[in-house]
Amino acid sequence: MNRKRCFLIPFVFGLVLVLSLGIQPAKCYSETRKIITLYQSGPSLVIEKEDVKLEEGLNRLTRKLPASVVTRTVFTSSPGASLRSSRTVPAVNSQDGLLKELIGTEVSVIKRGSPETALEGTLVGIFSGKPLLKTPDGEMRLITNPEEYRFRGFSLENKYSSLELELTAREKVETDLTIGYQLSELNWSPQYVGFLSEEKESLDLRGIGHVDNQTGWDFRGIELRLLAGEPKRKNSGPNFVAAARSLDRQETSSPEQVFEYYRYKVGFPVDLASGMETQVKFLHRDSVNYRKYYLFEPYSSSAVRTMIELNNTEEEGLGVPVASGTIRIYEASDEKTFIGADSLPNLPVGKEAELELGDSFDVEGRRKRIDHERIGERIWKDRIEITIENRKEKQVQLLIKEKLPGDWEILRSNYEYKKVNSETIQYEESVPAKETIEISYLVQYEL
């Protein structure tokens, strides 16, 4: 049963009001096979494949496309025909265009200066921008000066562009037709969830693709591809409702390399509803080893920070290219306590990533400059003392990084250090449970 609905559309601002009301545009329930490759910054690539029957000679076909199509990117191919011409007709973008879409709709007209309905009928045509109505008694009335219209039994489901094709076939044939185009307002962002077990020293790591569809078009049962990497392109804020679809590990697969990028295939048909953020799992590794350590960088923070390091190798439980995104770490327990979050960079196989999860509660660091002596016009000598106190019941691994000024030289140090670069040294030490260590070094530098 059809439900009657009434939309108030002022004559002058009809189109603007329709769009501002958020009336849902066309939904795509095509049986055409659709493959969509999403890019992290968009636009995305849509490939539509279908079987068509062509007559010998010239054939004209029309297909609907989302209104956010990037028109200059549209292409077609067919092994059984040659393309003579194609034309992309944009979606409704004017008041006259809107009224044309409303032809056949039941209309009530309100005259200027009067709140009462002056005329009712069916919209049968548009002449010089003026609507022509057929009244219930069969009269034809041209409306010249209305205040507003009220349309009944109409849902604006026509926010689409049209692709008009002319194909030439040498003979009558049934063949494949491929239509491809780039689409704005459809992209994805990788997000990661890790469940950390300190007992096993491993992570249950899951990659979740957040797909944002603001195209005004619903895609049903598509084959979804997620691309990690960003191709070069020539230049040419709403709230979301989230819909999630879980994915078992057997439905995930290793990404395949495409030129300089990696492509993840989602292993099931996906629905992408307009105005919603859909979540799909594209990566799952249930036993990824990590190394936990503590980082003290006095030049940037007075806190000792808790770090974990991931090594992207198969031996460590990962071994697949990982796209950059935010990673959130939770405790691998029934409580699922949130531990911390950080940005995960693009992580090729063989590369390591360091993640900062927060400040340590039980490991404290202090740095003091004990002596500061001038021994020349621009030459100084400093004695630095760094104290690390471990209040934990177990030993901890600690990394200390120090920034040194000017042209420097370490004259003496009670612990072994490593030169990282021209301005940084680091100490790597184990601090026993319930103990304190003191690192002292003497540095001479010229400014």
SULMO-V873409 format. One record per pair of residues at least 24 apart in sequence whose C-alpha atoms are under 6 Angstrom apart, sorted by the first residue. I is the first residue (numbers start at 1). J is the second residue. Records with the same first field share a line. If there is no record, write none. Layout:
I->J ; J
//
This chain:
4->153
5->152 ; 153
6->151 ; 152
7->150 ; 151
8->150
9->149
10->148 ; 149
11->148
15->95
25->156 ; 157 ; 158 ; 159 ; 216
26->157 ; 158 ; 159
27->217 ; 218
28->218 ; 219
34->222
35->222 ; 223
36->224
37->225 ; 226
38->187 ; 226
39->187 ; 227
40->187 ; 188 ; 189
42->187
43->182 ; 183 ; 184
44->182 ; 183
45->181 ; 182
46->180 ; 181
47->179 ; 180
48->178 ; 179
49->177 ; 178
50->176 ; 177
51->175 ; 176
52->174 ; 175
53->173 ; 174
54->172 ; 173
55->172
56->169 ; 170 ; 171 ; 172
57->168 ; 169
58->167 ; 168
59->166 ; 167
60->165 ; 166
61->164 ; 165
62->163 ; 164
63->162 ; 163
64->161 ; 162
65->160 ; 161 ; 162
66->160 ; 161 ; 217
67->91 ; 160 ; 161
68->183 ; 184 ; 215
69->183
70->182 ; 183
73->181 ; 182
74->180 ; 181
75->179 ; 180
76->178 ; 179
77->178
78->176 ; 177
80->175
81->168 ; 169
82->167 ; 168
83->167
84->166 ; 167
85->166
86->164 ; 165
87->163 ; 164
88->162 ; 163
89->161 ; 162
90->161
91->159 ; 160 ; 161
106->151 ; 152
107->150 ; 151
108->149 ; 150
109->149
110->146 ; 147 ; 148
111->146 ; 147
112->146 ; 147
185->214 ; 215
186->212 ; 213
187->211 ; 212
190->325
191->325 ; 326 ; 327
192->327
193->327 ; 328 ; 329
194->329
195->329 ; 330 ; 331 ; 332
196->331 ; 332
197->332
202->287 ; 288 ; 289 ; 290
203->287 ; 288
204->286 ; 287
205->284 ; 285 ; 286
206->283 ; 284
207->281 ; 282 ; 283
208->280 ; 281 ; 282
209->279 ; 280 ; 281
210->278 ; 279
211->277 ; 278
212->277
213->274 ; 275
214->274 ; 275
216->274
217->274
218->272 ; 273 ; 274
219->271 ; 272
220->271
221->269 ; 270 ; 271
222->269 ; 270
223->269
224->266
225->264 ; 265
226->263 ; 264
227->262 ; 263
228->261 ; 262 ; 323
229->261
240->276 ; 277
241->276
242->276 ; 277 ; 278
243->278
244->278 ; 279
245->280
247->281
249->284
252->282 ; 283
287->317
288->316 ; 317 ; 318
289->316
293->397 ; 398
294->398
295->398 ; 399 ; 400
296->400
297->401
304->359 ; 360 ; 364
305->358 ; 359 ; 360
306->357 ; 358 ; 359 ; 360
307->355 ; 356 ; 357
308->354 ; 355
309->353 ; 354
310->352 ; 353
311->352
312->349 ; 350 ; 351
313->349 ; 350
319->349
320->349
321->347 ; 348 ; 349
322->346 ; 347
362->391 ; 392
363->389 ; 390
364->388 ; 389
378->446 ; 447
379->445 ; 446
380->444 ; 445
381->443 ; 444
382->442 ; 443
383->441 ; 442
384->440 ; 441
385->439 ; 440
386->438 ; 439
387->437 ; 438
388->436 ; 437
389->436
390->434 ; 435
391->434
392->433 ; 434
393->433
394->433
395->431 ; 432 ; 433
396->430 ; 431
397->430
398->428 ; 429 ; 430
399->427 ; 428
400->426 ; 427
401->425 ; 426
406->445 ; 446 ; 447
407->445 ; 446
408->444 ; 445
409->443 ; 444
410->442 ; 443
411->442 ; 443
412->441 ; 442
413->440 ; 441
414->440
//
